[in-house]
Amino acid sequence: MNILMVGGSGFLGREAARQAAAAGHTVTATFATQAVDIAGVRWLPLDLSRTTEIAAVLDSVRPDVVVNASSGGADWAVTAQGPLHLALIAARHGIRMVHVSSDAVFSGADRVHYDESCLPDPITPYGAAKAAAETGILAVHPKATVARTSLIIGHGRSVHERLVHRLVAGTADGALFTDDVRCPVHVADLAAALLELAANSAPGIHHLAGPDALSRHELGVLIARRDGLDASRLRTGLRAESTVRGALDVRLDSRASRRRLRTVLRGAVEFLRSDAAPAESSSTELGARQSNAGGQPSAVSRRP
């Protein structure tokens, strides 16, 4: 396949680009600020808020499929409007599309378990942008694939893993929520599942999350134990009692998608037993109130 990986310099995008190139596909990846050195990957700059740039990149690459793994946070132009323009142009040229969405499209207010038939009811700006992108993409490109996922973990490089290290070391001041529950997925599993969906042209909504439902604190404890850290240093907090807005218990039901996929989406309890964190991490440091892959802060700062 000739694959265009939008957001290829991000945590998920770079893993998907790496896997695709290693499998022998022709891969072009985009970056917003800086490219990443991945063997076999061609890089192009792209600002998703600029429609002319989107058209130029698609015209240059002429891919079989475009995978949008970008993350613009609550920036409406990048997270909602950009993917819609990407879908419009892709549909016009008969290009398949896989769009990565988030469990942040759900509120957790009326239910806990969410399958693919559940309608979005976001309560954060990020969730609203993601929900708008989903709706728009499927309206203008009915053959597109929307893949909702949850907290993305892996190899010690995710936001949540870095945060756990900082909290234990005392370089961040905060607590991990015990009432905020998600279904974490490993970045390598998720990337492989996205590439499988891209190859098989599977339209509609798919849920790609792990089978284990864990609170942010429970996840932090597993990460600390894997990395030989003192998990007792991870303080607890309640999102419901904090000023940090976001959904509480949102569990993506991924059983239907898991039955269709060859890729195994492992639970966090399993992959955190064997996924060794690297000895060195990136120079990027993230604070206790930084947003994670799910678009919501995973801890509340105790500093005024």
N, C-alpha and C positions, 0 to 999 in steps of 0.2 A: 504494500500500500504506500501511497504518497500521502503522508500525514502532516497536517499543520497543527502544531501544539501551541495554542494561545495561552500565555502565562507560563511559558516553559521554564522561566527562571525561578518560579515559586517552588515551595516544598513538594507539592504533589506533581506539578508540571515537569520538574526536572527528573523525577523518578520515572514518570510515564515516558518522557522523551528518551531517557537512558535505556529503558526496557525495549522501546520500539526500535531504536537504532541497533541495539544488540541482537534483536530478532531479524535484522536485515531489511527493515522498512526504510524508505526514504523519508527523513524527518527534517522539517524546518520548524524551529521554535521561535517564539517572539518574547521580547523582554521590554519592560517599561523603563528601567534605569540601567541595568547591567546584564550582559550575557554571562552564561556559565560555560565552563570548559567541559563539554561532553563529547566523547569520540563519536564521529559520524553525524553530528547534528549541525545544521546550518542555522545561523541566527539572524533575525531581522528585528528592528525596533518597531514597536506598535503602541500607540496610545488609543485605547478603546473608546475614548470620548470623542475621537476625531473620525468621522465617517469616511472621509477621503483616504485616510491611512488604511482603514480596514479594506476598502475596495482595492487599493494599490497592492496590499500584501496578498490578498486572494488572487488578484490578477497575475502577480509575479510567481506565486507558488503553484497555482492550479491544482490543489490537492484533491485526492479522492474523498478524504474525510477531514473535517476540522474538529479538534477536541478543545473545548474551552475550559481550561483549568485555572483561569485567572481569578484573582481575589482583589476586589476594589473596596472591600469594607462597605461602609454606608454611603459611599460616593455614588449617587444615583446615575450619573453620566457613565461611569465605568461599569457598575454592577448590574444596572437595569437596562439602560438605553444601549450601551455598547454591544452586549450580547444579542439584543434584538436586531440591531443593524447587521451584525455578523450573520444572523440567521436569514435575514431578508436577502442578502447578497448570495449566501450559500444556496438557498432555495432557488434563486433565479438562475444559478449556474448548475443546478443538479448535484451539488456537493453535499454529502452526508454530514451530519453534525451530531456531536455528543457534547452536551452541556452539563457541567458539574454544578449541582445546587446543594442545598444545605438543610439540615433539620431545623434551622432557624426560621423556616417558613411556618412552623407550627408553634402554638402558644403553650401547649400542655395544660390549658385551662379546663377543658371538658373531658379529656381522655389522657391516657398515658401511652398506649400503643397506637402507632400510626402506620397503616399500610399504604400502598400506592393509590388507593381509591379515596383517601382522605383529602379534603380540600384545605388549602393553606389558610391560616388565620394568624399572620405574624403580629408581633407586638413590639418589635424593634425596627428602627430604620433599615438596618442591614437585612433583617428578615423580609421586610416589605420590598426592598430592592430585588432580593432573590426571587420572591414570589412573582413580582411583576415580570422579571426576566423569563421565568418558566412559562407563564401564561402567554406572553408575547411570542416566544420562540415556537411553541406548539401551535399557535394560531397561524403564523406566517410560514412555518416549515413543519407540516404535519408528520413528515417522516423523520423528524429529529428525535434524538434520545435525550431525555433529562435524567440525570443520575444524582439522586439526593444521597448525601452522606452525612457522617457525624464527626466527632473529634478524630483527627488524623494524627496517628502516633507513629514513631519509628526511628530506630538507630540513634536515639538521643538528640535528634535535631529538631523535633517539633516544639512549638511554643510551650505546650504543657510540660514537656520534659525539661526544657530549659528553666521554666519557672520553678519546678520542683527543686532543681539544683540550687537556684538562687534563694529560695525560701529556707532550705536546710542550711545553707551557708550563711544566712543572715544578711545577704546583700539586697534582699527584697523584704519589705515589711508587709505581711498580709496573712490571709488565711484562705484555705481552700473550702469551697462550698460543699456541704453534705446533703443539701436538698436539691442540688442541680444534677440530674441524672441523664446520661447519654449512653450511646452504644459505640465505643471507640473501634476504629478500624486501623489496620496497619497500612502504611503508605504503599508498601510493595504490593500487598494484596489488592488495594484499591486501584492502583495504577494498572495492574494486570487485568482486573475486571473491566476497566474502562476501555482498554485496548481490545478485549474480547468483544465488548459491545460494539466498538467501532468496526471491527472486522465482520461481525454478523449482521449489521444493519438492523438493530432491534429498536424500533420506534416506540415512543411513549415514555412513561415514567417508570424508573427502576430505583429501588432502595438498595444501597450498597453500604451496609454497616455491619459491625460485628454482632454476634449473638449475646454478648455479655452486657448487661445494663449495670453501669457503675456510676457512683457519684464522683465529682471532681476530686474529692478527698480520697475516696477508695482507689481511684486511678493513681493519684499521687503517691499513695503508700506502696502500690505495686511497683511503680517506677523507682522509688527510693530503695526498695528492697533489691530490685534487680541490679541497681548501680552501687550497692553496698553503702547506702547512706542511712543516717539515723532518721527513720520515719516518724519518730516521736516528736521531732522538731517541726512537723507540719501541723500548724494550728488549724482549727476548724471554724467555719462560719456558716451563716445562713444567707442565701441570696434573698429570701423573703424578708429578712430583717435589715437588708442593706439598701443603699441608694443605687445599686447597680441593677439597672433594668434588664430583664431577660426572662425567657421561659424557664420553668423549673424542670419537671420530669417529662422528657420527650424521648421516647424509645421507638426508633425506626424498626418496623417489622420488615425484615429483608428476606423472609422465607421464600416468597415467590421468585424473587430474582436469584437466590442461591440455588433453587431447583433448576433454573435454566442455564446457569453458568458452570463451566468446568473449573473456573478459578474458585479456590476455597477462601472464604472470608473468615479468618480466624478471630476468636474472641480475645480480648485483652489479657485475660488470665492466662491463656495459652501462649500468646506471642511475647508477653513480657517475661516469661520464664526463660526464653531462649534468645531473645533479641538483645544482644550485648550492645550497650552504648559505646560509641567511639571514644578513644582516649583523648582526642582533641575535638573541640567544637568550633563552630564558626565564630567569628568575632562579633556577630550580631547579638546584642543582649536585649532581652525583653523584660519589661517591668511587670509587677504583680497585677497591674490593671490593664496590661496590653491585651488586645483581642486575640483570640486563637483562631484555628481554622473554622470553627463553628460560628465565628463572628461575634461571640460574646465573651466578656472577661470571665476568667475562670477563678478569680480570687478577688477578695475585697481588701484594699489597703487599710491598715490601721492608723496610718499617719493622717493628721488633720489636713 
